[in-house]
């Protein structure tokens, strides 16, 4: 795998575009409690992408390329300290501009890794992907929305048990903390095992106010105390395998359809963020 941004324009021109995959990570700088870094989603997206690229190059005999992460994302909750979010329209426009630039370089197989599960972000990215494919022919796919929804998952027995018993784990809880304990435990701050559980239902996740209430003063929703590197390895391996499956099927243009459209895309209220007033980012100034 190679960083496309470190090549010269003439080197990019010489790439066999039909035998290449390009990975683009689009994820936020966003608070993840007092125990995980602001770049949590970025680090996860890069880790999953590079893990998938290693497998795909061996399996398919192709070349994989990637770009530096674009730290642009939308979110339903913006007020928490440390987060940098953008309107859905901005995310869509930036994603489209990046994709069109890559298309104009001649690449046909672009995998967008939107490693931030918020429906607003997934919808904004998918809207850009739909637009680019309509304008330039089938050239890009954003599979993470469906991967986050559990499509093509081969979870271990322990993961299934955890999800059954502690499924309301939406942000910086045992899922993301475990992922980081596997990626690099140095990223995880001490004290996460002493954090109290923050529980909210899927229905209440629709409400920005209820999300903020559940996040409290710490900024997480879930149960970090159940985290482990073992769970993290299972989670990361599962995600990498799903990305590989989506990318390989898309490269072969066969069987990729289950990753093609985000399940929540057609819920119209989730598109309100594209409107100027409804889509305004709720930033909160901290003084002193």
C-alpha positions in Angstrom: 0.0 0.0 0.0 1.2 3.5 -0.7 0.2 7.0 0.3 -1.1 8.6 -2.9 -0.2 12.1 -1.6 3.5 11.2 -1.5 3.7 10.4 -5.2 4.3 12.9 -8.0 1.6 13.6 -10.5 3.6 11.7 -13.2 3.8 8.7 -10.8 0.1 8.8 -10.2 -0.5 9.0 -14.0 1.5 5.7 -14.5 -0.6 3.7 -12.0 -2.8 1.0 -13.5 -6.1 2.4 -12.4 -8.1 -0.7 -13.3 -5.9 -2.8 -11.0 -5.9 -0.4 -8.0 -8.1 0.5 -5.0 -8.0 3.9 -3.4 -9.1 4.2 0.3 -10.3 7.5 1.6 -11.1 8.0 5.3 -13.6 10.7 6.2 -14.0 11.0 10.0 -14.2 13.7 12.7 -12.1 15.3 15.4 -14.6 14.7 18.2 -14.6 14.2 21.9 -14.7 10.5 23.1 -15.0 10.8 26.8 -12.1 11.5 29.2 -10.4 8.2 28.3 -10.1 8.3 24.5 -8.5 10.9 22.1 -10.4 13.4 19.9 -9.0 11.5 16.9 -10.6 8.2 17.9 -12.7 7.8 14.7 -9.8 8.8 12.5 -7.4 6.3 14.1 -9.9 3.5 13.8 -10.6 4.3 10.2 -6.9 4.4 9.3 -6.3 1.2 11.2 -9.2 -0.7 9.5 -8.3 0.6 6.1 -4.6 -0.4 6.3 -5.6 -3.8 7.7 -7.9 -4.3 4.8 -5.4 -3.1 2.2 -2.8 -5.6 3.4 -5.2 -8.4 2.9 -6.6 -7.2 -0.4 -3.2 -6.7 -2.0 -2.3 -10.3 -1.2 -5.7 -11.8 -2.1 -6.3 -9.9 -5.3 -2.8 -9.1 -6.5 -3.6 -5.4 -6.8 -2.1 -2.2 -5.6 -3.8 -0.2 -2.8 -3.4 3.5 -2.2 -4.7 5.9 0.4 -4.9 9.6 1.1 -4.4 11.4 4.4 -7.6 11.4 6.4 -10.1 14.2 5.7 -11.2 15.3 9.2 -14.7 16.4 8.1 -17.8 15.0 9.6 -21.4 15.7 10.6 -23.0 14.7 13.9 -26.3 15.0 15.7 -24.7 16.3 18.9 -22.1 19.1 18.5 -22.1 21.0 21.7 -19.6 18.9 23.7 -16.2 20.4 24.3 -13.4 19.4 21.9 -15.5 18.5 18.9 -15.2 19.9 15.4 -18.3 19.2 13.3 -19.6 20.4 10.0 -23.1 20.7 8.4 -24.2 17.7 6.4 -24.1 19.7 3.2 -20.5 20.7 3.8 -19.6 17.0 4.4 -21.4 16.0 1.2 -19.7 18.8 -0.8 -16.2 18.0 0.5 -16.6 14.3 -0.1 -17.9 14.8 -3.6 -15.0 17.2 -4.4 -12.5 14.7 -3.2 -14.1 11.8 -5.1 -14.4 13.8 -8.3 -10.7 14.8 -8.1 -9.8 11.1 -7.7 -12.1 10.1 -10.6 -10.5 12.7 -12.8 -7.1 11.1 -12.1 -8.6 8.0 -13.7 -9.3 5.7 -10.7 -12.3 3.4 -10.9 -12.3 1.7 -7.5 -12.7 4.1 -4.6 -13.5 2.9 -1.1 -14.8 5.6 1.3 -14.3 4.7 4.9 -16.7 6.9 6.9 -15.5 5.6 10.3 -18.1 7.6 12.3 -21.4 5.9 12.8 -23.6 8.9 13.3 -26.5 8.6 10.7 -26.0 12.2 9.7 -22.4 11.5 8.7 -23.2 8.3 6.9 -26.1 9.9 4.9 -24.0 12.9 3.9 -21.2 10.7 2.7 -23.5 8.4 0.8 -25.3 11.3 -0.8 -21.9 12.3 -2.3 -21.1 8.8 -3.4 -24.5 8.5 -5.1 -23.9 11.8 -6.9 -20.4 10.8 -8.1 -21.6 7.5 -9.4 -24.5 9.1 -11.2 -22.2 11.7 -12.8 -19.1 9.6 -13.6 -20.3 6.0 -13.7 -19.8 3.4 -11.0 -16.5 4.3 -9.3 -17.0 4.6 -5.5 -18.7 2.9 -2.6 -19.1 3.8 1.1 -19.7 0.5 2.9 -19.3 1.6 6.6 -23.0 2.5 7.1 -24.0 -1.0 6.4 -21.0 -2.5 8.2 -22.0 -0.5 11.3 -25.5 -1.9 10.9 -24.1 -5.5 11.2 -24.1 -6.6 7.5 -21.6 -9.4 6.8 -20.6 -9.6 10.4 -19.0 -12.8 11.8 -19.0 -11.9 15.5 -17.4 -14.2 18.0 -19.6 -15.8 20.7 -18.2 -13.4 23.3 -19.0 -10.3 21.2 -22.6 -11.6 20.6 -23.0 -12.0 24.4 -21.6 -8.5 25.1 -23.9 -7.0 22.5 -26.9 -8.8 24.0 -26.1 -7.8 27.5 -24.7 -4.3 27.0 -26.0 -3.3 23.6 -26.7 0.3 24.4 -23.0 1.2 23.8 -23.1 4.1 21.3 -20.1 6.3 22.0 -16.7 5.8 23.6 -18.1 2.8 25.6 -16.8 -0.7 25.7 -16.8 -1.1 21.9 -14.5 1.8 21.0 -12.4 1.5 24.2 -11.8 -2.2 23.4 -10.9 -1.3 19.9 -8.3 1.0 21.1 -6.9 -1.4 23.7 -6.2 -3.6 20.7 -4.9 -0.9 18.4 -2.6 0.7 20.9 -3.4 0.7 24.7 -1.3 3.8 25.1 -4.1 5.8 23.6 -6.5 4.8 26.5 -6.3 6.9 29.6 -6.2 5.3 33.0 -9.4 5.2 35.0 -11.8 4.0 32.3 -12.7 0.9 34.4 -14.0 3.2 37.2 -16.4 5.1 34.9 -20.1 4.5 35.6 -22.3 3.1 32.9 -24.2 5.6 30.8 -27.3 4.0 29.4 -29.7 5.2 26.7 -32.2 3.5 24.4 -31.9 3.5 20.6 -35.2 5.4 20.5 -33.8 8.1 22.8 -30.7 8.4 20.6 -32.9 10.3 18.1 -33.1 13.1 20.7 -30.1 15.5 20.8 -31.1 16.6 24.3 -31.3 13.0 25.6 -28.0 12.2 24.1 -26.4 15.2 25.8 -28.1 14.2 29.1 -26.7 10.7 28.8 -23.2 11.9 28.0 -23.3 14.0 31.2 -20.1 15.7 32.1 -17.8 12.9 30.8 -18.9 12.6 27.1 -19.6 8.9 26.6 -22.6 6.6 26.2 -22.1 3.0 27.1 -20.0 1.0 29.6 -16.2 1.5 29.2 -15.6 -0.7 32.3 -16.3 -3.9 30.3 -13.5 -3.1 27.7 -10.7 -5.5 26.9 -8.0 -6.0 24.3 -9.5 -9.4 23.5 -12.9 -7.9 22.6 -11.1 -5.2 20.7 -9.2 -7.6 18.5 -12.5 -9.4 17.7 -14.1 -6.1 16.8 -11.3 -4.9 14.7 -10.8 -8.2 12.9 -14.5 -8.3 12.2 -14.6 -4.8 10.8 -11.5 -5.4 8.6 -13.0 -8.6 7.3 -16.2 -6.8 6.4 -14.3 -4.0 4.6 -12.3 -6.6 2.7 -15.5 -8.3 1.6 -17.1 -5.0 0.5 -14.0 -3.8 -1.4 -13.3 -7.2 -3.1 -16.9 -7.5 -4.2 -16.9 -3.9 -5.5 -13.6 -4.4 -7.3 -15.1 -7.4 -9.0 -18.4 -5.6 -9.5 -20.2 -8.6 -8.2 -22.1 -9.0 -4.9 -21.4 -5.6 -3.5 -25.0 -4.6 -3.4 -25.6 -5.4 0.3 -23.1 -2.7 1.2 -24.4 -0.3 -1.5 -27.1 1.6 0.3 -27.2 2.6 4.0 -30.3 1.2 5.6 -31.3 4.5 7.3 -30.7 6.6 4.1 -34.4 6.7 3.2 -35.6 8.0 6.6 -36.5 11.6 5.5 -36.2 13.3 8.9 -32.5 12.3 8.9 -32.0 14.5 5.8 -33.2 17.7 7.6 -29.6 18.5 8.3 -29.2 19.5 4.7 -31.5 22.5 5.3 -29.7 25.7 6.2 -31.4 26.3 9.6 -31.9 22.7 10.6 -28.4 21.8 9.6 -26.7 24.5 11.6 -23.9 23.2 13.9 -24.7 23.9 17.5 -21.3 25.0 18.8 -20.9 26.2 22.4 -18.3 28.7 23.4 -16.3 28.1 26.5 -14.7 31.1 28.1 -12.2 31.6 31.0 
